[in-house]
Amino acid sequence: QYSFKEVFGTLVAQKKLFDVVAKPLVEDLIRGKNGLLFTYGVTGSGKTHTMTGSPGDGGLLPRCLDMIFNSIGPFQAKRFVFKLDDKNGVDVQCEVDALLERQKRDAMPVPKTPSGKRQIDPEIADMINMQDHCKVEEVDEDNVYSVFVSYIEIYNNYIYDLLEEAPFEPIKPKWNNCNTPLRNGDFIPPQSKILREDQNHNMYVTGCTEVEVKSTEEAFEVFWRGQKRRRVANTQLNRESSRSHSVFIIKLAQAPLDADGDNVLQEKEQIVLSQLSLVDLAGSERTNRTRAEGNRLREAGNINQSLMTLRTCIEVLRENQMYGINKMVPYRDSKLTHLFKNYFDGEGKVRMIVCVNPKAEDYEESLQVMRFAEMTQEVEVMRPVDRPLCGLTPGRRFRNQAFREELSRKLELRGGPIDGEPEEQSVLEMFLQSFPPLPACELLDVNDDQTLPKLIEVLEKRHKLRQMLLKEFSKAVLNLKAMLQEFDCSVASKENHVKVTLSEKEKTIAGQKTEIERLEKKIKTLEYKIEILEKTATIYEEDKRNLQQELESKSQKLQRQASDKRRLEARFQGMVAETTMKWEKECERRVAAKQLEMQNKLWVKDEKLKQLKAIVTEPKNEKPERPSRERDREKPVQRSLSPPPVPNPPPVRLRHRRSRSAGERWVDHKPPSNLPTETVMQPHVPHAITVAAASEKALAKCDKYMLTHQELASDGEIETKLIKGDVFKTRGGGQAVQFTDIETLKQESPTGRKRRSSPSNPDPPEDAADTEWTDVETRCSVAVEMRAGSALGPGYEHHAQPK
């Protein structure tokens, strides 16, 4: 939904649209104020039809012209009384100079151009034939007026004059943009024009043709001549699509009459120049719909760019007014906005007509157009324009006309009796009637003595009356002079009093205006601050919500971590209890095994003593009996909960196997992390250097290496491995170890069969050897290397983790 000041339907009449939109602008133009009216919308939505109209029903432009000339028709100045200069100003000249210039212009040869031979289209008569005769009610009758029109177009961001007559050369052909000769009747626009700024900071087109017109027909004929030269082209969306922005400018110059009401006042400061600009914008279009190529694509790009600049300027103006900031408005980005910069800054009223096409294909573009048009209503650019004070008596034009009519009537009737009422007689006639009438002066007789004395008496009376009237007149003149002096003194004093009062009031008003401006600026600043604070509060609230959410997530994470910690603590406590129980059972098992071992030793001693006693007491041929053995068998043997280690058998003298390393020195590497096995069979290496960690000094002195490695077997028992290797020197001057053999010592629980306490496996199977060597190389490999050039002696590097 979008809100506008007025919405017109599809069947609205041109007159109703004119009365609502354009009529107030024409009234302001007559009163000396500027106005801007432009149509905006998608291509093919009816902008040109709204501005120009159709045969039989004129649009806004012809109706504006008709209203202007209906209002100022009887008050128009003669041609060339007002003369426009090249700097967007206007001069006034007397009627004699104007007459000379008219004669000079009439004597000039008219250039014969193809456009000059063109007949006026019959459509013009239908479009400007208005029946309503609309006019402005309050027109200053003491002013004279003159209307000037100009017509320009903005094509590809260049300004061209549509009324400029290009010199016609029939011999030299003209060329268009495609480097081909033009057809007969085509028009090439002249060189582009330049925008300038006058002394009042108003923008104007320098060198633009401005034609003085005296009637609606003449003005519309000028417009129609320029309209035929405007750029139009056939596109997919519009058969006659405008490829440029057209601007029809109506300038109205007005100046007051002199005190007599006959001639124009020859003072340039009293001239008021106002203008009404009627703009027909080119429609915005999307190239994917028009399928434009070449020049059409370039034209569409420039049209869309200028309309985008217009939207940007309106948005910046809106921000400056709403927030009290002074952001620069990018007027110079486009010729369209640069030309109408003064209107947007407040020099006059601006009216926009938004044309909407109900086609479904234009839905998205129409939404953009209406969104922008709705936003422009928030921009206020109206500002009152002060007109210069004339200081002359109003109504002098018609009084002077009445005086001239009366004078001409009296001149016609001069010499005869003046008929009329006594109130209409002049002072001279009343004065002549107050004298005594002259007697008959005809002398018929020489002896007539009465006529001359009567005549002399009447003349003396008249002379006395004249003298008396002269005295009264002189007295009246003196009295009038005194009264005038008194009146002048009173008027001067009143003027001084009024001036003092007016100056005081002006100072008060200026102070109040300054205070109002200060308060308005302060209000805007405070509103801007309030908005900033609201935005800041919104940002802080958003940050607060984010921080609260983050805090909640952190607290939930901490709770999860605390629960995980408690669960791990409970798990660790269970593991500690389990490990404690396991080691307690292991200790009990080892104590039971130690007790069983001691019992076995005691039994062996008892057996030896019994055998010795039997040998001593019994004869040699008798076989000794073993009753104690039978009794021991009958006694149950106390066993621990866990299977005890296999009891050591009676010491048997084992066969001494000669070690392969006899005559060789060994490095006995026993890590400090090893546990004592307390087994009967203990590894013993003669001539060995026992170390807790492999050192370079020990390896340099020996040629054999043995590593005592312990690990937990699959059945829970500790398994001890003796890993053997040869030590040899490397090329770098150091020592390296190559493993060659593994001996395993393992304890097992008794399972009802006799077991070995320290089984050795010097010759393992080949498959097992591969596995053992792989594990040993991975865990216990030692490489010792001499660093070349080192003064500290040989160094070593241990590449495996000790276990």
ZAMARGU-4260 file (C-alpha; in steps of 0.2 Angstrom, whole numbers, plus 5000, padded with zeros to 4 digits):
<rodrens>
0) 5000/5000/5000 | 5006/5017/4995 | 4999/5034/5000 | 4998/5049/4989 | 4989/5066/4990
5) 4978/5062/4975 | 4974/5046/4965 | 4966/5047/4948 | 4958/5033/4939 | 4960/5027/4921
10) 4945/5037/4915 | 4949/5054/4923 | 4947/5069/4912 | 4962/5080/4907 | 4953/5095/4915
15) 4951/5088/4932 | 4969/5083/4932 | 4974/5100/4927 | 4963/5109/4940 | 4971/5098/4954
20) 4989/5098/4949 | 4994/5112/4937 | 4982/5126/4940 | 4990/5131/4957 | 5007/5131/4948
25) 5000/5143/4935 | 4993/5155/4949 | 5010/5155/4957 | 5018/5159/4940 | 5007/5174/4938
30) 5012/5180/4956 | 5030/5179/4952 | 5034/5161/4959 | 5043/5147/4951 | 5036/5130/4948
35) 5041/5113/4942 | 5030/5099/4935 | 5036/5083/4929 | 5029/5066/4925 | 5037/5050/4931
40) 5034/5031/4928 | 5039/5016/4918 | 5040/5017/4899 | 5023/5016/4891 | 5014/5021/4906
45) 5006/5037/4898 | 5018/5051/4903 | 5019/5060/4886 | 5000/5058/4884 | 4997/5066/4901
50) 5009/5081/4897 | 5004/5084/4879 | 4986/5076/4877 | 4978/5070/4861 | 4968/5078/4847
55) 4952/5085/4854 | 4958/5084/4872 | 4973/5094/4877 | 4985/5089/4891 | 4993/5099/4904
60) 5005/5109/4893 | 4992/5117/4882 | 4980/5120/4896 | 4994/5129/4906 | 4997/5140/4891
65) 4979/5144/4888 | 4976/5149/4907 | 4992/5160/4906 | 4986/5170/4891 | 4968/5171/4897
70) 4974/5179/4913 | 4987/5191/4906 | 4979/5194/4889 | 4974/5213/4890 | 4989/5217/4900
75) 5003/5211/4888 | 5017/5222/4884 | 5021/5225/4866 | 5034/5214/4858 | 5053/5217/4862
80) 5048/5229/4877 | 5055/5215/4888 | 5072/5208/4881 | 5081/5193/4888 | 5099/5193/4890
85) 5112/5179/4888 | 5114/5178/4907 | 5097/5172/4912 | 5091/5190/4916 | 5079/5202/4908
90) 5080/5220/4903 | 5066/5233/4899 | 5066/5246/4886 | 5055/5260/4880 | 5042/5258/4867
95) 5052/5268/4854 | 5067/5256/4856 | 5055/5241/4855 | 5047/5249/4839 | 5064/5251/4831
100) 5069/5233/4835 | 5052/5226/4828 | 5056/5236/4812 | 5073/5229/4812 | 5067/5211/4814
105) 5054/5213/4801 | 5067/5219/4788 | 5079/5204/4792 | 5078/5190/4779 | 5070/5174/4786
110) 5081/5159/4783 | 5073/5147/4771 | 5074/5130/4780 | 5065/5114/4778 | 5056/5116/4794
115) 5050/5134/4790 | 5040/5127/4775 | 5031/5114/4786 | 5013/5118/4788 | 5005/5118/4805
120) 4998/5101/4810 | 4979/5101/4810 | 4980/5092/4827 | 4986/5108/4835 | 4969/5117/4833
125) 4960/5103/4841 | 4972/5101/4856 | 4973/5120/4861 | 4954/5124/4858 | 4949/5125/4876
130) 4931/5129/4880 | 4932/5132/4899 | 4943/5148/4897 | 4951/5145/4914 | 4960/5161/4921
135) 4968/5168/4937 | 4956/5178/4947 | 4968/5190/4955 | 4980/5198/4942 | 4989/5214/4945
140) 4982/5226/4933 | 4995/5239/4935 | 5009/5227/4928 | 5013/5223/4910 | 5017/5205/4906
145) 5027/5196/4892 | 5029/5177/4890 | 5045/5168/4883 | 5046/5149/4879 | 5060/5138/4876
150) 5061/5119/4873 | 5076/5108/4877 | 5079/5089/4878 | 5092/5079/4889 | 5098/5065/4878
155) 5112/5053/4884 | 5116/5066/4897 | 5119/5080/4885 | 5107/5095/4883 | 5101/5100/4865
160) 5090/5115/4860 | 5075/5109/4850 | 5070/5126/4844 | 5087/5130/4836 | 5087/5132/4818
165) 5101/5122/4810 | 5108/5130/4794 | 5103/5121/4779 | 5116/5116/4766 | 5108/5107/4751
170) 5125/5103/4743 | 5134/5095/4759 | 5125/5080/4765 | 5122/5077/4783 | 5127/5061/4792
175) 5119/5052/4807 | 5127/5041/4821 | 5128/5026/4809 | 5139/5035/4796 | 5126/5035/4783
180) 5117/5050/4775 | 5101/5055/4782 | 5084/5054/4773 | 5076/5070/4768 | 5066/5078/4782
185) 5077/5071/4796 | 5084/5083/4809 | 5101/5083/4816 | 5102/5092/4833 | 5115/5105/4835
190) 5129/5105/4847 | 5125/5101/4865 | 5122/5116/4877 | 5131/5120/4893 | 5123/5123/4910
195) 5128/5139/4919 | 5124/5148/4935 | 5118/5166/4935 | 5121/5179/4948 | 5106/5174/4959
200) 5113/5156/4959 | 5099/5149/4947 | 5104/5136/4934 | 5100/5140/4916 | 5105/5133/4898
205) 5117/5145/4890 | 5113/5150/4872 | 5096/5142/4872 | 5083/5149/4860 | 5069/5159/4869
210) 5054/5164/4859 | 5043/5178/4864 | 5025/5173/4861 | 5008/5182/4862 | 4995/5169/4861
215) 4991/5151/4865 | 4992/5146/4847 | 5009/5154/4844 | 5016/5146/4860 | 5009/5129/4856
220) 5015/5130/4838 | 5033/5133/4845 | 5031/5118/4856 | 5025/5107/4842 | 5039/5112/4831
225) 5051/5106/4844 | 5041/5091/4848 | 5044/5085/4830 | 5062/5085/4833 | 5062/5075/4849
230) 5070/5058/4850 | 5058/5044/4849 | 5061/5026/4845 | 5052/5009/4843 | 5055/4997/4857
235) 5048/4980/4862 | 5037/4989/4876 | 5032/5006/4867 | 5030/5010/4849 | 5035/5028/4851
240) 5046/5027/4866 | 5054/5044/4872 | 5073/5042/4872 | 5076/5058/4881 | 5070/5070/4895
245) 5061/5085/4887 | 5059/5101/4897 | 5047/5115/4891 | 5051/5131/4900 | 5038/5145/4901
250) 5046/5162/4907 | 5034/5176/4913 | 5042/5193/4914 | 5032/5207/4923 | 5035/5225/4927
255) 5024/5239/4934 | 5018/5254/4925 | 5024/5272/4929 | 5015/5284/4939 | 5005/5290/4924
260) 5000/5272/4920 | 5005/5274/4902 | 5023/5266/4900 | 5033/5253/4908 | 5043/5258/4923
265) 5061/5259/4917 | 5069/5251/4933 | 5077/5234/4931 | 5075/5231/4950 | 5056/5231/4948
270) 5056/5217/4935 | 5050/5200/4941 | 5055/5185/4931 | 5046/5168/4935 | 5046/5152/4926
275) 5036/5136/4925 | 5046/5120/4919 | 5035/5106/4912 | 5046/5090/4911 | 5042/5074/4902
280) 5054/5061/4909 | 5059/5046/4899 | 5053/5030/4906 | 5064/5018/4916 | 5065/5001/4907
285) 5074/4985/4909 | 5085/4979/4895 | 5080/4961/4897 | 5062/4966/4893 | 5066/4978/4879
290) 5080/4968/4871 | 5088/4984/4867 | 5105/4984/4857 | 5117/4997/4851 | 5111/5015/4853
295) 5095/5009/4861 | 5105/5000/4875 | 5115/5016/4877 | 5100/5027/4878 | 5092/5016/4891
300) 5107/5015/4902 | 5108/5034/4902 | 5090/5036/4906 | 5091/5024/4920 | 5106/5032/4927
305) 5098/5050/4927 | 5083/5043/4935 | 5093/5034/4948 | 5103/5051/4952 | 5086/5060/4954
310) 5081/5047/4967 | 5097/5048/4976 | 5096/5067/4977 | 5078/5066/4984 | 5084/5053/4997
315) 5098/5064/5003 | 5087/5079/5004 | 5075/5069/5014 | 5089/5063/5026 | 5095/5081/5028
320) 5078/5087/5033 | 5073/5073/5044 | 5090/5072/5054 | 5096/5090/5053 | 5112/5085/5044
325) 5121/5094/5030 | 5125/5080/5018 | 5130/5085/5001 | 5117/5082/4987 | 5124/5074/4971
330) 5116/5086/4959 | 5131/5086/4947 | 5130/5068/4944 | 5116/5071/4930 | 5111/5085/4919
335) 5093/5083/4924 | 5096/5086/4943 | 5109/5099/4940 | 5097/5109/4930 | 5083/5109/4943
340) 5095/5111/4958 | 5086/5127/4963 | 5069/5119/4964 | 5075/5106/4976 | 5084/5119/4986
345) 5067/5128/4989 | 5065/5141/4975 | 5047/5136/4970 | 5035/5122/4971 | 5038/5105/4964
350) 5024/5093/4958 | 5026/5075/4952 | 5013/5065/4942 | 5016/5046/4944 | 5010/5036/4929
355) 5007/5018/4932 | 5003/5005/4919 | 4992/4991/4925 | 5001/4978/4915 | 5006/4963/4925
360) 5024/4963/4917 | 5027/4980/4925 | 5022/4975/4942 | 5040/4975/4950 | 5045/4992/4941
365) 5029/5000/4946 | 5032/4996/4964 | 5049/5004/4963 | 5041/5019/4955 | 5027/5021/4968
370) 5040/5018/4983 | 5051/5032/4977 | 5036/5044/4973 | 5029/5041/4991 | 5046/5045/4999
375) 5047/5062/4989 | 5031/5068/4998 | 5042/5069/5014 | 5053/5082/5006 | 5048/5100/5009
380) 5055/5113/4997 | 5043/5127/4997 | 5050/5145/5002 | 5041/5162/5000 | 5048/5173/4987
385) 5048/5192/4992 | 5042/5203/4978 | 5050/5221/4976 | 5039/5235/4983 | 5033/5247/4969
390) 5027/5261/4980 | 5015/5268/4966 | 4996/5270/4968 | 4987/5254/4963 | 4973/5256/4950
395) 4983/5269/4940 | 4981/5260/4923 | 4962/5261/4923 | 4961/5279/4930 | 4973/5285/4917
400) 4962/5276/4904 | 4946/5285/4911 | 4955/5302/4911 | 4960/5300/4893 | 4943/5295/4888
405) 4936/5310/4897 | 4948/5322/4889 | 4945/5315/4872 | 4926/5318/4875 | 4929/5336/4881
410) 4940/5340/4866 | 4926/5334/4854 | 4913/5345/4863 | 4925/5360/4865 | 4916/5376/4859
415) 4899/5371/4863 | 4888/5370/4879 | 4894/5357/4891 | 4879/5347/4896 | 4879/5338/4912
420) 4876/5339/4930 | 4882/5354/4941 | 4893/5341/4950 | 4902/5337/4934 | 4907/5356/4930
425) 4925/5361/4932 | 4931/5374/4944 | 4935/5386/4930 | 4917/5385/4923 | 4910/5389/4941
430) 4922/5403/4943 | 4917/5411/4926 | 4899/5409/4930 | 4901/5419/4947 | 4905/5435/4937
435) 4891/5447/4933 | 4885/5446/4915 | 4891/5459/4903 | 4878/5471/4896 | 4875/5473/4877
440) 4890/5482/4870 | 4883/5487/4853 | 4883/5506/4850 | 4869/5511/4838 | 4869/5530/4842
445) 4883/5542/4844 | 4874/5551/4858 | 4872/5535/4868 | 4878/5539/4885 | 4871/5524/4895
450) 4880/5509/4886 | 4898/5514/4890 | 4895/5519/4908 | 4885/5502/4911 | 4900/5493/4903
455) 4913/5502/4913 | 4903/5499/4929 | 4902/5480/4925 | 4920/5479/4921 | 4925/5489/4937
460) 4914/5476/4947 | 4923/5462/4939 | 4939/5470/4942 | 4935/5472/4961 | 4929/5455/4961
465) 4944/5448/4953 | 4955/5458/4965 | 4945/5451/4980 | 4947/5434/4973 | 4965/5436/4970
470) 4967/5441/4989 | 4957/5426/4994 | 4967/5415/4983 | 4983/5422/4990 | 4976/5419/5007
475) 4971/5402/5003 | 4988/5398/4995 | 4996/5404/5011 | 4984/5394/5022 | 4987/5379/5011
480) 5006/5381/5012 | 5005/5382/5031 | 4993/5367/5031 | 5005/5358/5020 | 5020/5362/5031
485) 5011/5356/5046 | 5005/5341/5037 | 5023/5338/5031 | 5030/5340/5049 | 5016/5328/5056
490) 5019/5316/5042 | 5038/5317/5045 | 5036/5314/5063 | 5024/5300/5060 | 5036/5293/5048
495) 5050/5294/5060 | 5039/5286/5074 | 5034/5273/5062 | 5052/5270/5056 | 5058/5268/5074
500) 5043/5257/5079 | 5046/5247/5063 | 5065/5245/5066 | 5061/5240/5084 | 5048/5227/5077
505) 5060/5221/5064 | 5074/5219/5077 | 5061/5210/5088 | 5056/5199/5073 | 5074/5196/5068
510) 5078/5191/5086 | 5063/5180/5087 | 5067/5172/5070 | 5085/5169/5076 | 5078/5161/5091
515) 5066/5151/5082 | 5080/5145/5070 | 5091/5141/5084 | 5077/5131/5093 | 5073/5122/5077
520) 5091/5118/5074 | 5092/5112/5093 | 5076/5102/5090 | 5083/5094/5075 | 5099/5091/5084
525) 5090/5083/5099 | 5079/5073/5087 | 5095/5067/5079 | 5103/5063/5096 | 5087/5054/5102
530) 5087/5044/5086 | 5105/5040/5089 | 5102/5035/5107 | 5087/5024/5102 | 5098/5016/5089
535) 5112/5014/5102 | 5100/5007/5115 | 5093/4995/5102 | 5111/4989/5099 | 5115/4988/5117
540) 5099/4978/5120 | 5104/4966/5106 | 5121/4965/5113 | 5113/4961/5130 | 5102/4948/5123
545) 5117/4940/5114 | 5128/4941/5130 | 5113/4933/5140 | 5112/4919/5127 | 5131/4917/5128
550) 5130/4917/5147 | 5117/4904/5147 | 5126/4893/5134 | 5142/4895/5145 | 5133/4891/5161
555) 5125/4875/5152 | 5143/4871/5146 | 5150/4873/5164 | 5136/4862/5171 | 5140/4849/5158
560) 5158/4850/5162 | 5154/4849/5181 | 5143/4834/5178 | 5157/4826/5167 | 5169/4830/5181
565) 5159/4821/5194 | 5156/4806/5182 | 5175/4805/5179 | 5179/4807/5198 | 5166/4793/5201
570) 5175/4783/5187 | 5192/4787/5194 | 5187/4782/5212 | 5180/4765/5205 | 5196/4762/5195
575) 5206/4766/5211 | 5195/4755/5222 | 5197/4741/5208 | 5215/4744/5207 | 5217/4744/5226
580) 5207/4728/5227 | 5217/4720/5213 | 5234/4724/5221 | 5228/4718/5238 | 5223/4701/5230
585) 5240/4701/5222 | 5249/4704/5238 | 5238/4691/5247 | 5243/4679/5232 | 5261/4683/5234
590) 5261/4680/5253 | 5252/4664/5250 | 5264/4659/5237 | 5279/4664/5249 | 5271/4654/5263
595) 5269/4639/5251 | 5287/4640/5246 | 5293/4641/5263 | 5283/4625/5268 | 5290/4617/5252
600) 5308/4621/5259 | 5303/4615/5276 | 5296/4599/5269 | 5312/4596/5258 | 5323/4598/5274
605) 5311/4586/5284 | 5313/4573/5270 | 5332/4575/5270 | 5332/4573/5289 | 5321/4558/5288
610) 5332/4550/5275 | 5347/4554/5285 | 5339/4546/5300 | 5333/4531/5291 | 5351/4528/5284
615) 5358/4530/5301 | 5345/4519/5311 | 5340/4506/5298 | 5351/4493/5289 | 5357/4498/5271
620) 5348/4483/5263 | 5331/4489/5269 | 5321/4502/5259 | 5316/4517/5270 | 5298/4521/5272
625) 5290/4538/5270 | 5276/4539/5283 | 5278/4557/5285 | 5275/4559/5266 | 5258/4550/5268
630) 5253/4560/5283 | 5257/4576/5273 | 5247/4570/5259 | 5232/4568/5270 | 5233/4586/5277
635) 5224/4598/5265 | 5235/4612/5258 | 5229/4630/5262 | 5228/4639/5245 | 5226/4658/5242
640) 5211/4665/5233 | 5222/4669/5217 | 5232/4655/5210 | 5249/4656/5218 | 5265/4656/5207
645) 5273/4640/5203 | 5283/4634/5218 | 5301/4632/5215 | 5307/4614/5214 | 5321/4608/5224
650) 5337/4615/5219 | 5344/4604/5206 | 5361/4607/5199 | 5359/4613/5182 | 5371/4610/5168
655) 5381/4626/5165 | 5379/4632/5148 | 5394/4642/5141 | 5388/4659/5136 | 5392/4664/5118
660) 5398/4681/5125 | 5412/4673/5135 | 5427/4685/5134 | 5416/4699/5129 | 5410/4714/5139
665) 5391/4718/5140 | 5381/4733/5143 | 5367/4728/5155 | 5353/4741/5152 | 5341/4739/5167
670) 5328/4754/5167 | 5323/4760/5184 | 5305/4756/5181 | 5308/4737/5181 | 5300/4728/5196
675) 5310/4714/5205 | 5303/4697/5200 | 5311/4688/5215 | 5312/4672/5205 | 5325/4659/5207
680) 5332/4660/5190 | 5340/4677/5189 | 5349/4684/5173 | 5368/4685/5177 | 5380/4693/5165
685) 5399/4692/5170 | 5410/4707/5166 | 5395/4718/5163 | 5392/4737/5165 | 5375/4739/5173
690) 5367/4756/5168 | 5349/4763/5170 | 5350/4772/5153 | 5361/4769/5138 | 5376/4781/5138
695) 5389/4784/5125 | 5403/4780/5137 | 5396/4763/5141 | 5393/4759/5123 | 5410/4764/5118
700) 5418/4752/5131 | 5408/4736/5126 | 5403/4726/5111 | 5387/4718/5118 | 5371/4725/5123
705) 5357/4718/5134 | 5340/4727/5138 | 5329/4720/5152 | 5311/4724/5147 | 5295/4720/5157
710) 5277/4720/5151 | 5261/4713/5157 | 5256/4696/5148 | 5239/4692/5143 | 5236/4681/5159
715) 5240/4696/5170 | 5257/4690/5175 | 5273/4700/5173 | 5284/4694/5158 | 5303/4699/5158
720) 5312/4699/5141 | 5331/4700/5139 | 5334/4708/5122 | 5352/4706/5116 | 5362/4714/5103
725) 5379/4718/5095 | 5387/4735/5097 | 5397/4741/5081 | 5404/4757/5076 | 5396/4768/5062
730) 5404/4778/5049 | 5400/4794/5058 | 5411/4789/5072 | 5398/4784/5084 | 5390/4767/5090
735) 5374/4758/5084 | 5366/4743/5091 | 5359/4728/5081 | 5347/4716/5091 | 5351/4698/5088
740) 5342/4687/5102 | 5327/4688/5115 | 5326/4677/5131 | 5310/4677/5140 | 5307/4674/5159
745) 5289/4671/5164 | 5280/4666/5180 | 5264/4654/5178 | 5251/4649/5191 | 5251/4630/5195
750) 5238/4620/5185 | 5240/4603/5192 | 5256/4599/5182 | 5274/4602/5186 | 5280/4618/5178
755) 5296/4626/5175 | 5301/4641/5185 | 5311/4650/5172 | 5308/4643/5155 | 5320/4649/5142
760) 5316/4650/5124 | 5333/4653/5115 | 5327/4647/5099 | 5309/4653/5095 | 5300/4649/5079
765) 5303/4660/5064 | 5285/4667/5064 | 5287/4672/5082 | 5304/4679/5079 | 5297/4691/5066
770) 5284/4697/5078 | 5296/4699/5092 | 5309/4708/5082 | 5296/4720/5075 | 5290/4725/5092
775) 5307/4726/5099 | 5313/4737/5085 | 5298/4748/5087 | 5300/4750/5106 | 5318/4748/5111
780) 5328/4753/5096 | 5344/4763/5100 | 5355/4772/5088 | 5371/4780/5093 | 5380/4792/5081
785) 5396/4802/5082 | 5393/4821/5077 | 5407/4826/5065 | 5418/4840/5072 | 5411/4839/5090
790) 5423/4842/5104 | 5412/4834/5117 | 5416/4816/5111 | 5404/4804/5104 | 5385/4808/5106
795) 5370/4797/5105 | 5352/4798/5101 | 5338/4787/5108 | 5324/4786/5095 | 5311/4776/5105
800) 5301/4778/5121 | 5309/4768/5136 | 5297/4756/5144
</rodrens>
